[in-house]
Amino acid sequence: MATHSEIPLIVAGDFSAPHSTWGYVRDPPKGTSICKAIQDFNVMLHADCGFPTRLGNSVMRPSTPDHSLVAYGGKSSWRNMGEDLGSDHFIIETILHAQCKTNRIQRIISLSLLLDLFRSSRRDKGPPKDYEEWTETLFSDVVASTKEIELEDDFFPTMVSHLAHLFEAKKALNERWLKNKLNRSLRKRIAKINAETASYSKALEQKHWVKMCDKVDGQMRVGGKWNLLEHLKPTDTRVAQRSAIEILVDRALTLRSKDSIMTDLARIHLPLYTTSSTPPPGYAGSESDEPTVEQVGSLR
């Protein structure tokens, strides 16, 4: 592990190794060995016991088996995103802070929240007196029901309101389920929202792909579009061929020595000498010094 390299190293996943360092009450041998390896390799452990990464149930409390180990010279941070996408593990985010392009902000208006605010304001305040008061109330309700989401430039171009509403509904149901884990109806509703989110995301991805294909139609020789096609068929690129050669060389070095491999490659692809004892055949033509007229004509 080259921890002093300029290339950052991230090791993340479910370690399934309890230890008191990340919130468990016991220290089994597996967790102790992993904790010692973290100290020996001088990597940074990202975990927060206050935000468990695995959901509990009626017989097991929430735990933190998912960690991120980072070897990076700059600043790094860790965050539990609170989304499980139907699994019993939450998605964790590891951020390496570096100079990068600026994220763009997209505003999403929740129509259900906007309608609730509109009804409550009309019920509490009554009908507006004039046009100015009515428009001012509308603008304030829109601002109160608007959320801002930061998106990278190369990320998914749009976040539709229906998908955002599904995430909000699931988050609310999860909060209710954590207070009453024996409620089967809540679990069924959460599973239904997970299935709807998966199907809607798949349809949205397909729609985005068709839109991208229509956009690059007729511009196939442009740099970005051509690189996209290369990524769709990566086996024919130079990088893929070089990687395949490196894999073959590594496999060969595990079985034979480097000198033996180089000798065989030179014998097959660079036949600089011959081991045959048979001399080459001699010249069997005439010994005439001057070419005849027929020979000159045939050469021409």
Secondary structure by P-SEA (a helix, b strand, c coil): ccccccbbbbbbccccccccccccccccaaaaaaaaaaaaabbbbbbbcccccccccccccccccbbbbbbcccccccccccccccccbbbbbbbbbccccbbbbbbbbcaaaaaaaaaaaaaaccccccaaaaaaaaaaaaaaabbbbbbcccccccccaaaaaaaaaaaaaaaaaaaccccaaaaaaaaaaaaaaaaaaaaaaaaaaaaaaaaaccccccaaaaaaaaaacccccaaaaaaaaaaaaaaaaacccaaaaaaaaaaaccccccccccccccccccccccccaaaaaaac
